Amino acid sequence: MDFKQIEGFVRVAELGSFTRAAQMLNTTQPALSRLIRMLEVDLHQTLLVRNGRGAVPTEAGQVLLAHGRGILHQVQRAREDLGTVRGGLSGQVAIGLPPSLARVFTVPLTRAFRAQLPDASLSISEGLSTQMQEWLVNGRLDIAVLYNARASADIEISPLGDEDLWLVQARQPGLAEDPPPGPIDLKDVAELQLVMPSRPNAIRTHVETEMAQIGCRLKVTLEIDGVAAILDLVADGAGAALLSRNAVASCIRPSAYLVRAVRNPPLSTRLFLATSSMRPTTRTQQTTLALIRQTLAVALEDTAA
C-alpha cells in the first residue's frame, strides 16, 4: 500500500466516480483503475462496487476511507510543517463562493491570500449553497461560504454576517435621472411577478418562509438557477427579483436596474463559513478562514455604505 494508491482510492470514494477522480489527480481513468485494483489485490479486499453510475465503497472500503482521509491529512500537515521551516505555509485551499458574492469578493480575497500565503495555492469555485455542501462532503472544497446554512454531521458552520435582499426591477427607458423609488413592503412584493431560483435554493426557501409568516405567497413566473440569467430576464421584462445588492453591483450593466429596499419586515440572509467535519482543517486552511472573515467584513461594509 503506497500513498498514490491511498490518494486515488480516497478521491474515487469521495467523488463516486473514476472519471472525476482521474481528472482531479491529473491521470487517466485506466491508470487509476489499475492503481486501485492493485490496492485491492494487496489487501485481499474489494474496496469499491463499480456500477454504471460510478463507484461506491464497500464495508471494507468505508474502513479504509476513514484511515485514508487521516493519512492524507497527516501528509498535508507534514508538507505544511516543512514549509514553515523554509518560511511560510504551503498547500492548496479550495474555496466555494455563491455567485452573488464571487464577482465582488474574488479579487480582494485573492490579493489577501497571495500577500499572506505566498507559498500556497488557491482554487475558487462558484456554486449554489446546496451544491457546495455536497462538494464539501466529497472533498472537492475545503471551505465554502453558504447562505442560511445548517450544521449537520458532515459540515461545521460559523456565522459570517448578514446580507440584505433587495427588490430588483428593470429600469424603464428615460427614467435614469428620476429619483430612486422608496422602500416596498414585503406584502406588496407578493403581488409582483418574480424570477427566482428553484428549490431548494437557500434564498428562495428563506423568502418563502418570510412570506408565509405574513400570510402571503410568492408569485414565481420563472425559475432560473443562476444570478446572471435572473438579471438578464429582469432586464428583459420577465419579472422582478430578490437579490443582494452585491449581485446587482457586480453585473455588467447595473444602471439597467432599479433596486428597492424591502421592509415590514426587512429581508436579509445570513452568511456562514462552512468546512467538512470529516477532515480537520490544516493551518493553511485556518489562515484562509481568517482571511475570508476579514475580507468579507470589509466587502459587506462597502456594500452597506
C-alpha positions in Angstrom: 0.0 0.0 0.0 1.5 3.3 -1.1 0.5 7.0 -0.9 -0.7 7.2 -4.5 -2.9 4.2 -4.1 -4.5 5.6 -0.9 -5.0 9.1 -2.5 -6.5 7.5 -5.6 -8.9 5.4 -3.6 -10.0 8.2 -1.4 -10.7 10.5 -4.3 -12.8 7.9 -6.1 -14.7 7.1 -3.0 -15.4 10.7 -2.2 -16.3 11.7 -5.7 -18.1 8.5 -6.6 -16.5 8.5 -10.0 -13.3 7.2 -11.5 -13.5 9.8 -14.3 -13.8 12.8 -11.9 -11.1 11.4 -9.6 -8.8 10.9 -12.6 -9.3 14.5 -13.7 -8.6 15.8 -10.2 -5.4 13.7 -9.9 -4.3 14.6 -13.4 -4.2 11.0 -14.6 -6.2 8.7 -16.8 -9.1 6.5 -15.8 -7.5 3.2 -16.8 -4.3 4.1 -14.9 -6.4 5.0 -11.8 -8.4 1.8 -12.1 -5.2 -0.3 -12.2 -3.8 1.5 -9.2 -6.9 0.8 -7.1 -7.1 -2.8 -8.4 -3.5 -3.4 -7.2 -4.5 -2.0 -3.8 -7.5 -4.4 -3.6 -5.2 -7.3 -4.5 -2.7 -6.3 -1.9 -5.3 -6.0 0.8 -7.3 -9.1 -0.3 -10.4 -6.9 -0.1 -13.0 -5.5 -2.5 -12.9 -1.8 -1.7 -15.3 -0.4 -4.4 -18.5 -1.6 -6.0 -18.4 -0.4 -9.6 -21.7 0.3 -11.4 -23.0 2.3 -14.4 -23.3 5.4 -12.2 -19.8 5.3 -10.7 -18.3 3.6 -7.7 -19.4 3.1 -4.1 -17.2 2.0 -1.1 -17.9 -1.5 0.3 -17.8 -2.1 4.1 -14.1 -2.6 3.8 -13.8 0.5 1.6 -15.5 2.6 4.3 -13.0 1.4 6.9 -10.1 2.3 4.5 -11.7 5.6 3.6 -11.7 6.8 7.2 -8.0 5.8 7.6 -7.1 7.2 4.2 -8.5 10.6 5.0 -6.4 10.7 8.1 -3.3 9.6 6.2 -3.8 12.3 3.5 -4.4 14.9 6.2 -1.2 13.9 8.0 0.8 14.1 4.8 -0.6 17.6 4.2 0.3 18.7 7.7 3.8 17.3 7.2 4.2 19.4 4.0 2.9 22.5 5.8 5.3 22.0 8.7 8.2 21.6 6.3 7.0 24.7 4.5 7.2 26.7 7.8 10.9 25.7 8.1 11.6 27.5 4.9 9.5 30.5 5.9 5.8 30.1 5.2 2.7 27.9 5.0 2.0 25.9 1.8 -0.6 23.6 0.3 -3.7 24.2 -1.7 -7.0 25.6 -0.5 -10.3 25.1 -2.4 -13.0 27.7 -1.7 -16.6 27.8 -2.8 -18.5 31.1 -3.2 -22.1 31.9 -4.1 -22.4 33.7 -7.4 -23.8 36.9 -5.9 -20.5 37.3 -3.9 -18.0 35.7 -6.2 -17.5 38.6 -8.6 -17.0 41.3 -5.9 -15.2 39.1 -3.4 -12.8 37.0 -5.5 -10.3 39.8 -6.3 -9.8 41.2 -2.8 -9.7 37.7 -1.3 -7.1 36.6 -3.9 -5.0 39.7 -3.1 -5.1 39.0 0.6 -4.3 35.3 0.1 -1.3 36.0 -2.1 0.0 38.6 0.4 -0.3 36.4 3.4 0.2 32.9 1.9 2.7 33.3 -1.0 3.8 29.7 -0.9 0.2 28.3 -1.0 -2.2 27.9 -4.0 -5.8 28.9 -4.2 -8.8 27.5 -6.1 -12.2 29.3 -6.2 -15.4 27.8 -7.5 -18.9 29.2 -7.8 -22.0 27.2 -6.8 -25.4 27.3 -5.1 -25.4 26.6 -1.3 -26.9 23.1 -1.6 -24.4 22.2 -4.3 -21.4 23.5 -2.3 -22.4 21.4 0.7 -22.1 18.3 -1.4 -18.7 19.5 -2.6 -17.5 19.9 1.0 -18.6 16.4 1.8 -16.9 14.8 -1.2 -13.7 16.7 -0.8 -13.9 19.0 -3.8 -14.0 22.0 -1.5 -12.1 22.8 1.8 -14.1 25.9 2.7 -17.5 27.3 1.5 -19.5 30.5 2.1 -23.1 29.4 2.3 -26.4 31.2 2.7 -28.6 30.2 5.7 -26.7 27.0 6.3 -27.5 24.5 9.0 -25.0 22.3 10.8 -25.0 18.6 10.2 -23.0 15.5 11.0 -20.8 16.2 7.9 -20.5 20.0 8.0 -19.4 22.5 10.6 -20.5 26.1 10.2 -19.9 29.5 11.9 -21.8 32.8 11.1 -20.1 35.4 8.9 -22.7 38.2 8.8 -26.0 39.3 7.3 -26.7 40.5 3.8 -29.9 42.4 2.9 -32.1 41.2 0.0 -33.4 44.0 -2.3 -36.2 44.1 -4.9 -34.6 44.3 -8.3 -36.7 45.6 -11.3 -35.9 46.7 -14.8 -35.3 50.4 -15.2 -37.6 51.9 -17.8 -36.1 54.0 -20.6 -35.9 57.6 -19.9 -36.0 57.2 -16.1 -32.3 57.2 -15.4 -32.4 60.7 -13.9 -35.5 60.2 -11.8 -35.1 59.9 -8.0 -34.9 56.2 -6.9 -38.2 54.7 -5.7 -38.7 54.3 -1.9 -38.8 51.0 0.1 -41.5 48.5 -0.6 -43.4 46.4 1.9 -43.0 42.6 1.7 -46.8 42.1 1.3 -46.6 44.3 -1.8 -43.7 42.2 -3.2 -46.1 39.3 -3.0 -48.2 40.9 -5.8 -45.3 41.1 -8.2 -44.3 38.5 -10.8 -40.9 37.2 -9.7 -38.0 35.4 -11.3 -36.5 33.1 -8.6 -34.1 30.2 -8.2 -35.7 26.8 -8.0 -36.0 24.9 -4.7 -34.1 24.0 -2.5 -32.1 27.3 -3.1 -31.4 28.8 0.3 -32.5 32.3 -0.6 -35.7 31.0 -2.2 -36.5 29.0 0.9 -35.9 31.9 3.2 -38.1 34.3 1.2 -40.9 31.8 1.1 -40.7 31.3 4.9 -40.8 35.1 5.5 -43.8 35.4 3.1 -45.7 32.6 4.9 -45.2 34.4 8.2 -47.2 37.4 6.9 -49.8 35.2 5.2 -48.6 35.7 1.6 -47.2 33.5 -1.2 -44.6 34.2 -3.9 -45.8 34.6 -7.5 -42.9 32.9 -9.3 -43.3 33.1 -13.0 -39.8 31.7 -13.9 -37.4 29.5 -12.0 -33.7 30.1 -13.0 -30.7 28.8 -11.2 -28.1 31.5 -12.0 -27.8 35.1 -10.8 -26.6 36.4 -14.2 -29.5 34.7 -16.0 -32.0 36.1 -13.5 -30.7 39.6 -14.0 -30.9 39.2 -17.8 -34.5 38.1 -17.5 -35.4 41.0 -15.2 -33.8 43.5 -17.7 -35.9 41.8 -20.4 -39.1 42.5 -18.5 -39.9 38.9 -17.4 -40.4 40.0 -13.8 -38.7 41.3 -10.7 -36.1 39.5 -8.5 -35.0 39.4 -4.9 -31.2 39.6 -4.7 -28.4 41.1 -2.7 -27.1 44.5 -3.7 -23.7 42.8 -4.5 -25.4 40.7 -7.2 -26.6 43.9 -9.0 -23.4 46.0 -8.3 -21.2 43.3 -9.9 -23.3 42.7 -13.0 -22.3 44.1 -16.5 -24.9 46.9 -16.5 -26.0 47.8 -13.0 -27.6 51.0 -14.4 -30.3 48.8 -16.1 -31.9 48.1 -12.8 -33.9 49.8 -10.1 -33.0 48.5 -6.6 -35.5 49.0 -3.7 -35.2 48.1 -0.1 -37.8 45.7 1.4 -39.4 46.4 4.7 -42.2 45.3 7.1 -40.4 43.0 7.6 -37.0 43.6 6.0 -35.4 40.7 4.1 -31.9 39.6 4.9 -29.9 36.3 4.7 -27.2 35.1 6.9 -23.8 34.1 5.5 -21.9 31.2 7.1 -18.4 29.8 6.8 -18.5 26.0 6.3 -15.9 23.2 6.5 -16.1 19.5 6.4 -16.3 17.8 9.9 -14.8 14.7 8.3 -11.4 16.4 7.6 -9.7 18.5 10.2 -8.6 21.9 8.8 -4.9 22.4 8.1 -3.0 25.5 9.3 -3.1 26.9 5.8 -6.9 26.5 5.7 -7.2 28.0 9.2 -5.3 31.1 8.0 -7.5 31.2 4.9 -10.7 31.1 7.1 -9.4 34.2 9.0 -8.7 36.0 5.7 -12.2 35.3 4.4 -13.7 36.8 7.6 -11.6 39.9 7.4 -12.1 40.4 3.6 -15.8 39.7 3.6 -16.4 42.1 6.5 -14.9 44.9 4.5 -16.8 44.0 1.4 -20.2 43.9 3.2 -19.4 47.3 4.9 -18.6 48.8 1.5 -21.9 47.5 0.1 -23.9 48.8 3.0 -22.3 52.2 2.6 
